[in-house]
Amino acid sequence: MNTFFKALIKSIFGDAANTLAVLVAAGVAFVLAGAGQNALAGWGLVAVLLPAMVWLAGSYGRPKD
């Protein structure tokens, strides 16, 4: 399962895959860590990371000038 997600992330994000995989794993771990404030902190982290991942994916997808 872990390998599947790594392959999926790498196919989408390319060079940034390792960094993104770590960030996503950290966010998911926070969400799964427990209820209450831990879960809220995890969802907050995911909410912060998602735009960053989209931006990184866009910047890596563009041809270099």
PDB file with SEQRES, HELIX, SHEET and CRYST1 records, atoms N, CA, C and O in Angstrom:
SEQRES   1 A   65  MET ASN THR PHE PHE LYS ALA LEU ILE LYS SER ILE PHE          
SEQRES   2 A   65  GLY ASP ALA ALA ASN THR LEU ALA VAL LEU VAL ALA ALA          
SEQRES   3 A   65  GLY VAL ALA PHE VAL LEU ALA GLY ALA GLY GLN ASN ALA          
SEQRES   4 A   65  LEU ALA GLY TRP GLY LEU VAL ALA VAL LEU LEU PRO ALA          
SEQRES   5 A   65  MET VAL TRP LEU ALA GLY SER TYR GLY ARG PRO LYS ASP          
HELIX    1 AA1 ASN A    2  PHE A   13  1                                  12    
HELIX    2 AA2 GLY A   14  ALA A   16  5                                   3    
HELIX    3 AA3 ALA A   17  LEU A   32  1                                  16    
HELIX    4 AA4 GLN A   37  GLY A   61  1                                  25    
CRYST1    1.000    1.000    1.000  90.00  90.00  90.00 P 1           1          
ATOM      1  N   MET A   1       0.829  -1.190   0.000  1.00  0.00           N  
ATOM      2  CA  MET A   1       0.000   0.000   0.000  1.00  0.00           C  
ATOM      3  C   MET A   1       0.874   1.256   0.000  1.00  0.00           C  
ATOM      4  O   MET A   1       0.649   2.178  -0.783  1.00  0.00           O  
ATOM      5  N   ASN A   2       1.871   1.281   0.883  1.00  0.00           N  
ATOM      6  CA  ASN A   2       2.776   2.416   0.965  1.00  0.00           C  
ATOM      7  C   ASN A   2       3.507   2.632  -0.355  1.00  0.00           C  
ATOM      8  O   ASN A   2       3.671   3.768  -0.802  1.00  0.00           O  
ATOM      9  N   THR A   3       3.944   1.544  -0.975  1.00  0.00           N  
ATOM     10  CA  THR A   3       4.636   1.633  -2.254  1.00  0.00           C  
ATOM     11  C   THR A   3       3.716   2.185  -3.328  1.00  0.00           C  
ATOM     12  O   THR A   3       4.144   2.963  -4.181  1.00  0.00           O  
ATOM     13  N   PHE A   4       2.453   1.784  -3.289  1.00  0.00           N  
ATOM     14  CA  PHE A   4       1.480   2.291  -4.258  1.00  0.00           C  
ATOM     15  C   PHE A   4       1.375   3.807  -4.166  1.00  0.00           C  
ATOM     16  O   PHE A   4       1.411   4.502  -5.182  1.00  0.00           O  
ATOM     17  N   PHE A   5       1.243   4.322  -2.931  1.00  0.00           N  
ATOM     18  CA  PHE A   5       1.103   5.765  -2.767  1.00  0.00           C  
ATOM     19  C   PHE A   5       2.372   6.492  -3.184  1.00  0.00           C  
ATOM     20  O   PHE A   5       2.303   7.559  -3.794  1.00  0.00           O  
ATOM     21  N   LYS A   6       3.535   5.925  -2.859  1.00  0.00           N  
ATOM     22  CA  LYS A   6       4.792   6.548  -3.275  1.00  0.00           C  
ATOM     23  C   LYS A   6       4.873   6.617  -4.795  1.00  0.00           C  
ATOM     24  O   LYS A   6       5.272   7.638  -5.355  1.00  0.00           O  
ATOM     25  N   ALA A   7       4.491   5.520  -5.465  1.00  0.00           N  
ATOM     26  CA  ALA A   7       4.523   5.505  -6.925  1.00  0.00           C  
ATOM     27  C   ALA A   7       3.535   6.510  -7.496  1.00  0.00           C  
ATOM     28  O   ALA A   7       3.835   7.205  -8.466  1.00  0.00           O  
ATOM     29  N   LEU A   8       2.363   6.583  -6.891  1.00  0.00           N  
ATOM     30  CA  LEU A   8       1.343   7.529  -7.355  1.00  0.00           C  
ATOM     31  C   LEU A   8       1.827   8.962  -7.195  1.00  0.00           C  
ATOM     32  O   LEU A   8       1.713   9.768  -8.119  1.00  0.00           O  
ATOM     33  N   ILE A   9       2.367   9.277  -6.026  1.00  0.00           N  
ATOM     34  CA  ILE A   9       2.858  10.631  -5.775  1.00  0.00           C  
ATOM     35  C   ILE A   9       4.009  10.961  -6.721  1.00  0.00           C  
ATOM     36  O   ILE A   9       4.069  12.061  -7.270  1.00  0.00           O  
ATOM     37  N   LYS A  10       4.920  10.008  -6.912  1.00  0.00           N  
ATOM     38  CA  LYS A  10       6.059  10.260  -7.791  1.00  0.00           C  
ATOM     39  C   LYS A  10       5.597  10.481  -9.222  1.00  0.00           C  
ATOM     40  O   LYS A  10       6.151  11.325  -9.927  1.00  0.00           O  
ATOM     41  N   SER A  11       4.582   9.727  -9.666  1.00  0.00           N  
ATOM     42  CA  SER A  11       4.091   9.889 -11.031  1.00  0.00           C  
ATOM     43  C   SER A  11       3.439  11.255 -11.220  1.00  0.00           C  
ATOM     44  O   SER A  11       3.463  11.815 -12.316  1.00  0.00           O  
ATOM     45  N   ILE A  12       2.855  11.790 -10.146  1.00  0.00           N  
ATOM     46  CA  ILE A  12       2.190  13.095 -10.245  1.00  0.00           C  
ATOM     47  C   ILE A  12       3.188  14.232 -10.067  1.00  0.00           C  
ATOM     48  O   ILE A  12       3.168  15.199 -10.829  1.00  0.00           O  
ATOM     49  N   PHE A  13       4.057  14.124  -9.070  1.00  0.00           N  
ATOM     50  CA  PHE A  13       4.887  15.259  -8.682  1.00  0.00           C  
ATOM     51  C   PHE A  13       6.343  15.163  -9.133  1.00  0.00           C  
ATOM     52  O   PHE A  13       7.073  16.150  -9.050  1.00  0.00           O  
ATOM     53  N   GLY A  14       6.774  14.004  -9.604  1.00  0.00           N  
ATOM     54  CA  GLY A  14       8.127  13.889 -10.134  1.00  0.00           C  
ATOM     55  C   GLY A  14       9.199  14.146  -9.088  1.00  0.00           C  
ATOM     56  O   GLY A  14       9.265  13.461  -8.068  1.00  0.00           O  
ATOM     57  N   ASP A  15      10.048  15.153  -9.354  1.00  0.00           N  
ATOM     58  CA  ASP A  15      11.219  15.414  -8.523  1.00  0.00           C  
ATOM     59  C   ASP A  15      10.881  15.745  -7.076  1.00  0.00           C  
ATOM     60  O   ASP A  15      11.671  15.475  -6.172  1.00  0.00           O  
ATOM     61  N   ALA A  16       9.704  16.330  -6.858  1.00  0.00           N  
ATOM     62  CA  ALA A  16       9.333  16.740  -5.503  1.00  0.00           C  
ATOM     63  C   ALA A  16       8.719  15.592  -4.707  1.00  0.00           C  
ATOM     64  O   ALA A  16       8.294  15.791  -3.568  1.00  0.00           O  
ATOM     65  N   ALA A  17       8.665  14.391  -5.291  1.00  0.00           N  
ATOM     66  CA  ALA A  17       7.901  13.285  -4.712  1.00  0.00           C  
ATOM     67  C   ALA A  17       8.338  12.938  -3.289  1.00  0.00           C  
ATOM     68  O   ALA A  17       7.489  12.745  -2.419  1.00  0.00           O  
ATOM     69  N   ASN A  18       9.644  12.856  -3.037  1.00  0.00           N  
ATOM     70  CA  ASN A  18      10.096  12.440  -1.707  1.00  0.00           C  
ATOM     71  C   ASN A  18       9.675  13.432  -0.636  1.00  0.00           C  
ATOM     72  O   ASN A  18       9.173  13.035   0.416  1.00  0.00           O  
ATOM     73  N   THR A  19       9.874  14.717  -0.895  1.00  0.00           N  
ATOM     74  CA  THR A  19       9.483  15.744   0.069  1.00  0.00           C  
ATOM     75  C   THR A  19       7.989  15.710   0.296  1.00  0.00           C  
ATOM     76  O   THR A  19       7.525  15.749   1.435  1.00  0.00           O  
ATOM     77  N   LEU A  20       7.230  15.636  -0.794  1.00  0.00           N  
ATOM     78  CA  LEU A  20       5.773  15.633  -0.685  1.00  0.00           C  
ATOM     79  C   LEU A  20       5.286  14.402   0.057  1.00  0.00           C  
ATOM     80  O   LEU A  20       4.357  14.490   0.860  1.00  0.00           O  
ATOM     81  N   ALA A  21       5.905  13.247  -0.203  1.00  0.00           N  
ATOM     82  CA  ALA A  21       5.493  12.018   0.477  1.00  0.00           C  
ATOM     83  C   ALA A  21       5.674  12.160   1.988  1.00  0.00           C  
ATOM     84  O   ALA A  21       4.818  11.730   2.762  1.00  0.00           O  
ATOM     85  N   VAL A  22       6.777  12.757   2.401  1.00  0.00           N  
ATOM     86  CA  VAL A  22       7.023  12.964   3.830  1.00  0.00           C  
ATOM     87  C   VAL A  22       5.986  13.915   4.419  1.00  0.00           C  
ATOM     88  O   VAL A  22       5.465  13.667   5.506  1.00  0.00           O  
ATOM     89  N   LEU A  23       5.681  15.011   3.701  1.00  0.00           N  
ATOM     90  CA  LEU A  23       4.705  15.984   4.198  1.00  0.00           C  
ATOM     91  C   LEU A  23       3.319  15.372   4.301  1.00  0.00           C  
ATOM     92  O   LEU A  23       2.615  15.570   5.291  1.00  0.00           O  
ATOM     93  N   VAL A  24       2.931  14.626   3.273  1.00  0.00           N  
ATOM     94  CA  VAL A  24       1.617  13.978   3.290  1.00  0.00           C  
ATOM     95  C   VAL A  24       1.546  12.969   4.431  1.00  0.00           C  
ATOM     96  O   VAL A  24       0.550  12.912   5.152  1.00  0.00           O  
ATOM     97  N   ALA A  25       2.599  12.175   4.593  1.00  0.00           N  
ATOM     98  CA  ALA A  25       2.619  11.181   5.666  1.00  0.00           C  
ATOM     99  C   ALA A  25       2.516  11.855   7.032  1.00  0.00           C  
ATOM    100  O   ALA A  25       1.828  11.354   7.922  1.00  0.00           O  
ATOM    101  N   ALA A  26       3.194  12.985   7.197  1.00  0.00           N  
ATOM    102  CA  ALA A  26       3.122  13.710   8.464  1.00  0.00           C  
ATOM    103  C   ALA A  26       1.702  14.205   8.724  1.00  0.00           C  
ATOM    104  O   ALA A  26       1.197  14.096   9.842  1.00  0.00           O  
ATOM    105  N   GLY A  27       1.066  14.743   7.702  1.00  0.00           N  
ATOM    106  CA  GLY A  27      -0.306  15.223   7.848  1.00  0.00           C  
ATOM    107  C   GLY A  27      -1.260  14.097   8.191  1.00  0.00           C  
ATOM    108  O   GLY A  27      -2.090  14.234   9.090  1.00  0.00           O  
ATOM    109  N   VAL A  28      -1.147  12.985   7.479  1.00  0.00           N  
ATOM    110  CA  VAL A  28      -2.017  11.836   7.737  1.00  0.00           C  
ATOM    111  C   VAL A  28      -1.764  11.286   9.139  1.00  0.00           C  
ATOM    112  O   VAL A  28      -2.707  10.918   9.840  1.00  0.00           O  
ATOM    113  N   ALA A  29      -0.513  11.229   9.547  1.00  0.00           N  
ATOM    114  CA  ALA A  29      -0.186  10.723  10.879  1.00  0.00           C  
ATOM    115  C   ALA A  29      -0.811  11.594  11.963  1.00  0.00           C  
ATOM    116  O   ALA A  29      -1.326  11.080  12.957  1.00  0.00           O  
ATOM    117  N   PHE A  30      -0.766  12.917  11.772  1.00  0.00           N  
ATOM    118  CA  PHE A  30      -1.394  13.812  12.740  1.00  0.00           C  
ATOM    119  C   PHE A  30      -2.896  13.586  12.801  1.00  0.00           C  
ATOM    120  O   PHE A  30      -3.484  13.567  13.882  1.00  0.00           O  
ATOM    121  N   VAL A  31      -3.518  13.414  11.629  1.00  0.00           N  
ATOM    122  CA  VAL A  31      -4.968  13.202  11.597  1.00  0.00           C  
ATOM    123  C   VAL A  31      -5.329  11.913  12.327  1.00  0.00           C  
ATOM    124  O   VAL A  31      -6.316  11.864  13.060  1.00  0.00           O  
ATOM    125  N   LEU A  32      -4.523  10.867  12.122  1.00  0.00           N  
ATOM    126  CA  LEU A  32      -4.816   9.569  12.716  1.00  0.00           C  
ATOM    127  C   LEU A  32      -4.343   9.445  14.165  1.00  0.00           C  
ATOM    128  O   LEU A  32      -4.644   8.457  14.835  1.00  0.00           O  
ATOM    129  N   ALA A  33      -3.607  10.439  14.645  1.00  0.00           N  
ATOM    130  CA  ALA A  33      -2.995  10.333  15.969  1.00  0.00           C  
ATOM    131  C   ALA A  33      -4.025  10.269  17.085  1.00  0.00           C  
ATOM    132  O   ALA A  33      -3.772   9.655  18.121  1.00  0.00           O  
ATOM    133  N   GLY A  34      -5.165  10.883  16.896  1.00  0.00           N  
ATOM    134  CA  GLY A  34      -6.185  10.832  17.937  1.00  0.00           C  
ATOM    135  C   GLY A  34      -7.287  11.834  17.666  1.00  0.00           C  
ATOM    136  O   GLY A  34      -7.269  12.556  16.669  1.00  0.00           O  
ATOM    137  N   ALA A  35      -8.246  11.862  18.575  1.00  0.00           N  
ATOM    138  CA  ALA A  35      -9.372  12.774  18.422  1.00  0.00           C  
ATOM    139  C   ALA A  35      -9.033  14.130  19.034  1.00  0.00           C  
ATOM    140  O   ALA A  35      -7.918  14.351  19.507  1.00  0.00           O  
ATOM    141  N   GLY A  36     -10.003  15.026  19.018  1.00  0.00           N  
ATOM    142  CA  GLY A  36      -9.843  16.323  19.664  1.00  0.00           C  
ATOM    143  C   GLY A  36      -8.813  17.201  18.980  1.00  0.00           C  
ATOM    144  O   GLY A  36      -8.818  17.351  17.758  1.00  0.00           O  
ATOM    145  N   GLN A  37      -7.927  17.782  19.783  1.00  0.00           N  
ATOM    146  CA  GLN A  37      -7.008  18.785  19.264  1.00  0.00           C  
ATOM    147  C   GLN A  37      -5.967  18.189  18.328  1.00  0.00           C  
ATOM    148  O   GLN A  37      -5.537  18.857  17.388  1.00  0.00           O  
ATOM    149  N   ASN A  38      -5.548  16.939  18.563  1.00  0.00           N  
ATOM    150  CA  ASN A  38      -4.596  16.322  17.645  1.00  0.00           C  
ATOM    151  C   ASN A  38      -5.172  16.222  16.245  1.00  0.00           C  
ATOM    152  O   ASN A  38      -4.502  16.542  15.263  1.00  0.00           O  
ATOM    153  N   ALA A  39      -6.424  15.773  16.156  1.00  0.00           N  
ATOM    154  CA  ALA A  39      -7.057  15.637  14.851  1.00  0.00           C  
ATOM    155  C   ALA A  39      -7.229  17.004  14.203  1.00  0.00           C  
ATOM    156  O   ALA A  39      -7.007  17.157  13.002  1.00  0.00           O  
ATOM    157  N   LEU A  40      -7.624  17.996  14.996  1.00  0.00           N  
ATOM    158  CA  LEU A  40      -7.785  19.346  14.450  1.00  0.00           C  
ATOM    159  C   LEU A  40      -6.455  19.884  13.942  1.00  0.00           C  
ATOM    160  O   LEU A  40      -6.399  20.503  12.880  1.00  0.00           O  
ATOM    161  N   ALA A  41      -5.386  19.653  14.696  1.00  0.00           N  
ATOM    162  CA  ALA A  41      -4.065  20.096  14.258  1.00  0.00           C  
ATOM    163  C   ALA A  41      -3.669  19.387  12.973  1.00  0.00           C  
ATOM    164  O   ALA A  41      -3.082  19.993  12.076  1.00  0.00           O  
ATOM    165  N   GLY A  42      -3.992  18.098  12.887  1.00  0.00           N  
ATOM    166  CA  GLY A  42      -3.667  17.340  11.681  1.00  0.00           C  
ATOM    167  C   GLY A  42      -4.400  17.869  10.468  1.00  0.00           C  
ATOM    168  O   GLY A  42      -3.799  18.062   9.410  1.00  0.00           O  
ATOM    169  N   TRP A  43      -5.707  18.109  10.612  1.00  0.00           N  
ATOM    170  CA  TRP A  43      -6.474  18.654   9.483  1.00  0.00           C  
ATOM    171  C   TRP A  43      -5.969  20.044   9.122  1.00  0.00           C  
ATOM    172  O   TRP A  43      -5.943  20.407   7.946  1.00  0.00           O  
ATOM    173  N   GLY A  44      -5.566  20.831  10.129  1.00  0.00           N  
ATOM    174  CA  GLY A  44      -4.992  22.150   9.839  1.00  0.00           C  
ATOM    175  C   GLY A  44      -3.709  22.024   9.042  1.00  0.00           C  
ATOM    176  O   GLY A  44      -3.474  22.790   8.107  1.00  0.00           O  
ATOM    177  N   LEU A  45      -2.871  21.052   9.413  1.00  0.00           N  
ATOM    178  CA  LEU A  45      -1.628  20.820   8.686  1.00  0.00           C  
ATOM    179  C   LEU A  45      -1.917  20.410   7.252  1.00  0.00           C  
ATOM    180  O   LEU A  45      -1.278  20.903   6.322  1.00  0.00           O  
ATOM    181  N   VAL A  46      -2.887  19.502   7.067  1.00  0.00           N  
ATOM    182  CA  VAL A  46      -3.265  19.077   5.719  1.00  0.00           C  
ATOM    183  C   VAL A  46      -3.780  20.271   4.921  1.00  0.00           C  
ATOM    184  O   VAL A  46      -3.450  20.422   3.744  1.00  0.00           O  
ATOM    185  N   ALA A  47      -4.590  21.121   5.560  1.00  0.00           N  
ATOM    186  CA  ALA A  47      -5.137  22.291   4.870  1.00  0.00           C  
ATOM    187  C   ALA A  47      -4.030  23.245   4.435  1.00  0.00           C  
ATOM    188  O   ALA A  47      -4.142  23.894   3.394  1.00  0.00           O  
ATOM    189  N   VAL A  48      -2.968  23.334   5.221  1.00  0.00           N  
ATOM    190  CA  VAL A  48      -1.833  24.184   4.864  1.00  0.00           C  
ATOM    191  C   VAL A  48      -0.997  23.530   3.766  1.00  0.00           C  
ATOM    192  O   VAL A  48      -0.509  24.215   2.867  1.00  0.00           O  
ATOM    193  N   LEU A  49      -0.829  22.209   3.837  1.00  0.00           N  
ATOM    194  CA  LEU A  49       0.040  21.520   2.887  1.00  0.00           C  
ATOM    195  C   LEU A  49      -0.583  21.369   1.507  1.00  0.00           C  
ATOM    196  O   LEU A  49       0.133  21.394   0.506  1.00  0.00           O  
ATOM    197  N   LEU A  50      -1.908  21.212   1.431  1.00  0.00           N  
ATOM    198  CA  LEU A  50      -2.534  20.983   0.127  1.00  0.00           C  
ATOM    199  C   LEU A  50      -2.245  22.098  -0.870  1.00  0.00           C  
ATOM    200  O   LEU A  50      -1.846  21.802  -1.997  1.00  0.00           O  
ATOM    201  N   PRO A  51      -2.428  23.378  -0.505  1.00  0.00           N  
ATOM    202  CA  PRO A  51      -2.079  24.428  -1.476  1.00  0.00           C  
ATOM    203  C   PRO A  51      -0.594  24.412  -1.833  1.00  0.00           C  
ATOM    204  O   PRO A  51      -0.227  24.690  -2.975  1.00  0.00           O  
ATOM    205  N   ALA A  52       0.261  24.088  -0.862  1.00  0.00           N  
ATOM    206  CA  ALA A  52       1.694  24.014  -1.137  1.00  0.00           C  
ATOM    207  C   ALA A  52       1.987  22.900  -2.131  1.00  0.00           C  
ATOM    208  O   ALA A  52       2.820  23.068  -3.022  1.00  0.00           O  
ATOM    209  N   MET A  53       1.310  21.761  -1.988  1.00  0.00           N  
ATOM    210  CA  MET A  53       1.518  20.647  -2.913  1.00  0.00           C  
ATOM    211  C   MET A  53       1.036  21.004  -4.310  1.00  0.00           C  
ATOM    212  O   MET A  53       1.683  20.673  -5.304  1.00  0.00           O  
ATOM    213  N   VAL A  54      -0.117  21.687  -4.378  1.00  0.00           N  
ATOM    214  CA  VAL A  54      -0.634  22.104  -5.680  1.00  0.00           C  
ATOM    215  C   VAL A  54       0.332  23.076  -6.336  1.00  0.00           C  
ATOM    216  O   VAL A  54       0.590  22.981  -7.536  1.00  0.00           O  
ATOM    217  N   TRP A  55       0.870  24.012  -5.557  1.00  0.00           N  
ATOM    218  CA  TRP A  55       1.819  24.989  -6.095  1.00  0.00           C  
ATOM    219  C   TRP A  55       3.090  24.292  -6.577  1.00  0.00           C  
ATOM    220  O   TRP A  55       3.602  24.595  -7.655  1.00  0.00           O  
ATOM    221  N   LEU A  56       3.597  23.353  -5.769  1.00  0.00           N  
ATOM    222  CA  LEU A  56       4.799  22.616  -6.162  1.00  0.00           C  
ATOM    223  C   LEU A  56       4.552  21.811  -7.426  1.00  0.00           C  
ATOM    224  O   LEU A  56       5.390  21.781  -8.327  1.00  0.00           O  
ATOM    225  N   ALA A  57       3.405  21.161  -7.489  1.00  0.00           N  
ATOM    226  CA  ALA A  57       3.089  20.363  -8.675  1.00  0.00           C  
ATOM    227  C   ALA A  57       3.048  21.258  -9.902  1.00  0.00           C  
ATOM    228  O   ALA A  57       3.545  20.879 -10.962  1.00  0.00           O  
ATOM    229  N   GLY A  58       2.463  22.440  -9.770  1.00  0.00           N  
ATOM    230  CA  GLY A  58       2.405  23.373 -10.890  1.00  0.00           C  
ATOM    231  C   GLY A  58       3.782  23.866 -11.283  1.00  0.00           C  
ATOM    232  O   GLY A  58       4.088  23.971 -12.471  1.00  0.00           O  
ATOM    233  N   SER A  59       4.625  24.173 -10.293  1.00  0.00           N  
ATOM    234  CA  SER A  59       5.943  24.714 -10.603  1.00  0.00           C  
ATOM    235  C   SER A  59       6.850  23.644 -11.207  1.00  0.00           C  
ATOM    236  O   SER A  59       7.673  23.952 -12.068  1.00  0.00           O  
ATOM    237  N   TYR A  60       6.710  22.396 -10.768  1.00  0.00           N  
ATOM    238  CA  TYR A  60       7.521  21.329 -11.348  1.00  0.00           C  
ATOM    239  C   TYR A  60       7.017  20.931 -12.727  1.00  0.00           C  
ATOM    240  O   TYR A  60       7.774  20.398 -13.539  1.00  0.00           O  
ATOM    241  N   GLY A  61       5.742  21.188 -12.992  1.00  0.00           N  
ATOM    242  CA  GLY A  61       5.177  20.806 -14.278  1.00  0.00           C  
ATOM    243  C   GLY A  61       5.509  21.775 -15.398  1.00  0.00           C  
ATOM    244  O   GLY A  61       5.385  21.436 -16.575  1.00  0.00           O  
ATOM    245  N   ARG A  62       5.930  22.983 -15.037  1.00  0.00           N  
ATOM    246  CA  ARG A  62       6.215  23.988 -16.065  1.00  0.00           C  
ATOM    247  C   ARG A  62       7.591  23.771 -16.662  1.00  0.00           C  
ATOM    248  O   ARG A  62       8.515  23.357 -15.962  1.00  0.00           O  
ATOM    249  N   PRO A  63       7.737  24.045 -17.948  1.00  0.00           N  
ATOM    250  CA  PRO A  63       9.075  23.968 -18.554  1.00  0.00           C  
ATOM    251  C   PRO A  63       9.964  25.085 -18.015  1.00  0.00           C  
ATOM    252  O   PRO A  63       9.485  26.172 -17.692  1.00  0.00           O  
ATOM    253  N   LYS A  64      11.242  24.810 -17.924  1.00  0.00           N  
ATOM    254  CA  LYS A  64      12.185  25.817 -17.440  1.00  0.00           C  
ATOM    255  C   LYS A  64      12.412  26.880 -18.518  1.00  0.00           C  
ATOM    256  O   LYS A  64      12.502  26.576 -19.707  1.00  0.00           O  
ATOM    257  N   ASP A  65      12.500  28.129 -18.069  1.00  0.00           N  
ATOM    258  CA  ASP A  65      12.741  29.220 -19.022  1.00  0.00           C  
ATOM    259  C   ASP A  65      14.204  29.262 -19.425  1.00  0.00           C  
ATOM    260  O   ASP A  65      14.601  30.113 -20.221  1.00  0.00           O  
TER     261      ASP A  65                                                      
END                                                                             
